[in-house]
Each structure stands twice: as C-alpha cells, then as structure tokens.
Amino acid sequence: MKILIINGSPYKENSTTLKITRAFMEGLNETAEIVHTIDLDINPCRACYACWVKTNGKCVQNDEAITVLNKIREADLVIWSIPLYCYSAPSHCKALMDRTVCFNSAEMYLGDDECTHHYGYEDGSKKTVLISSGGLPDVKGNFDGLVFQLKRMFGENTATILCAEAGLFLSPETEPLTLPYLEAAKKAGTEYKATGLISKDTQMILDVPMIPTDMYIANVNATFSAMKEKN
Ligand SMILES: Cc1cc2nc3c(=O)[nH]c(=O)nc-3n(C[C@H](O)[C@H](O)[C@H](O)COP(=O)(O)O)c2cc1C
C-alpha cells in the first residue's frame, strides 16, 4: 500500500499530531512518505479554473504543490496530519487543500443532502484519514469545521482521530495519560488495516478527553502564567 502523510505542523518531526500519526502508522505496520507542508513553496489557488475547463485536472501553476498533488494521485492512502488552527488547518496546509480542487469535476451534482463539485478523488478508490490535535479541551465543536471540510472533499468514509487536550503531550510528566492515547491510536491503525474502519470502542477512547476539562484548563493556565513570568 502506498501511503502519503501530509504533515501540516510547522513543528515538523516534533509535531504532537505527527506523534499520534506515527502511532497509527505503527498499528498499520506499513511505511509511508511524509511531506512537511511548511517547507514547501505552495501558492494559493488562483481560481483560474483551468484545471476544470482546459487541462483535464492538471493545475497550471508551477510550484511544489504540483509534486505533492502527484504524490496524492499515486497514493492508495493519504493521511492528513493537521494541527487545529482557528478551528481549521494551518494556512500553508489549507493552501494545499485548496489546490486539490483540480481533482474534482467542474460539474455540480446533487447528492443526498448536499450540492457539490466534490466527487472525491478521480477514481474514488483512494482512502483518506484525518489525524488532528488541538490545544483546547473539547472534541465536539472544536474539530467540526476541519472534519466537515475533509469529509466533503475526500469522502464521508474519511476516518478521523481527533485529539483534544493535546497540551498534555508536551510534558513527560503526563505520559501516563498520553501513552494510553497513543496505544489507542496504534490500535486504530491495526483495525483500519484490517477493516478500513476504526472500531467504535477504539474511537470512543480517542474521542474522550484524557483528563477532566476543569483540571486541564487549570493546568494550561498555570503553565502559561509560569512562562509569562519567566519572560
Ligand atoms: C494559530 C494557532 C491557532 C490555534 N487554534 C486552535 C483551535 O482552534 N483549537 C484548538 O484546540 N487548538 C488550537 N491551537 C493549538 C494547536 O492546535 C495545538 O497546540 C496542537 O496540538 C499543535 O499540534 P502540532 O504540535 O502537531 O503542531 C492553535 C494554535 C495556533 C498556533
């Protein structure tokens, strides 16, 4: 299986989100290519629509997005590893997401409950997984925009791992909380390989905050206060 990981974190290899993605990969027991969007020259989409009306799906810009779009085309599974920024993707990663409109048809169609251009990938057989982490303590609401985008763009069957309270990954002291989360992400990878899905039980572990909200908020506020005092 050809797997492409698109890492939207500016922390690159030190990304919390990528740590969770790596645990998922361990469960998948496959190798993958990683692209770090922060390092790439990716222009915004110019909305010229040449890809829809002139070039049969080829983007006419000449930048590094073209290489990534080709890698996406060739992959069997694309894992978007995206830290949550303002309830969406970081702008350099969003620029790449916008550029994938060249995978879609110009023709609008009426689906069951939406009208869209988005057929998903060209032949519809490609799989997509979204792995995201956020510093806020809630999954519900917080990740809704990003999940909606990815599912509308790449298919309702896009599997998701959404890690709230990701600040807990930043300290070795909280490993007793984060290691079980990573174990669950690994299990999700194993299940995904076997069935193309994450089981309900595993999804429940991944979707539940690691510690109570009030405790997490107190912890984060104390950490930022201490950082401010130092400066
Ligand atoms: C500009 C910016 C916006 C952010 N917006 C959100 C947000 O809307 N919701 C949230 O839960 N966390 C938000 N965060 C926190 C990051 O999502 C969080 O720290 C994440 O775990 C970083 O992952 P990474 O280490 O993979 O980059 C934001 C951080 C930054 C820098």
The ligand as a Gaussian input file, in Angstrom:
#p B3LYP/6-31G(d) Opt

LIG

0 1
 C       -2.509000      29.918000      15.337000
 C       -2.985000      28.813000      16.219000
 C       -4.343000      28.541000      16.285000
 C       -4.815000      27.500000      17.085000
 N       -6.162000      27.226000      17.098000
 C       -6.630000      26.185000      17.843000
 C       -8.014000      25.858000      17.821000
 O       -8.849000      26.451000      17.123000
 N       -8.421000      24.830000      18.606000
 C       -7.555000      24.107000      19.384000
 O       -7.989000      23.181000      20.076000
 N       -6.230000      24.380000      19.384000
 C       -5.745000      25.388000      18.637000
 N       -4.383000      25.659000      18.603000
 C       -3.446000      24.759000      19.344000
 C       -2.859000      23.657000      18.450000
 O       -3.860000      23.032000      17.680000
 C       -2.204000      22.563000      19.322000
 O       -1.160000      23.120000      20.058000
 C       -1.743000      21.366000      18.502000
 O       -1.615000      20.244000      19.354000
 C       -0.398000      21.616000      17.817000
 O       -0.047000      20.441000      17.120000
 P        1.392000      20.219000      16.452000
 O        2.393000      20.038000      17.561000
 O        1.197000      18.980000      15.657000
 O        1.695000      21.423000      15.614000
 C       -3.890000      26.698000      17.842000
 C       -2.513000      27.004000      17.773000
 C       -2.067000      28.035000      16.970000
 C       -0.577000      28.325000      16.916000

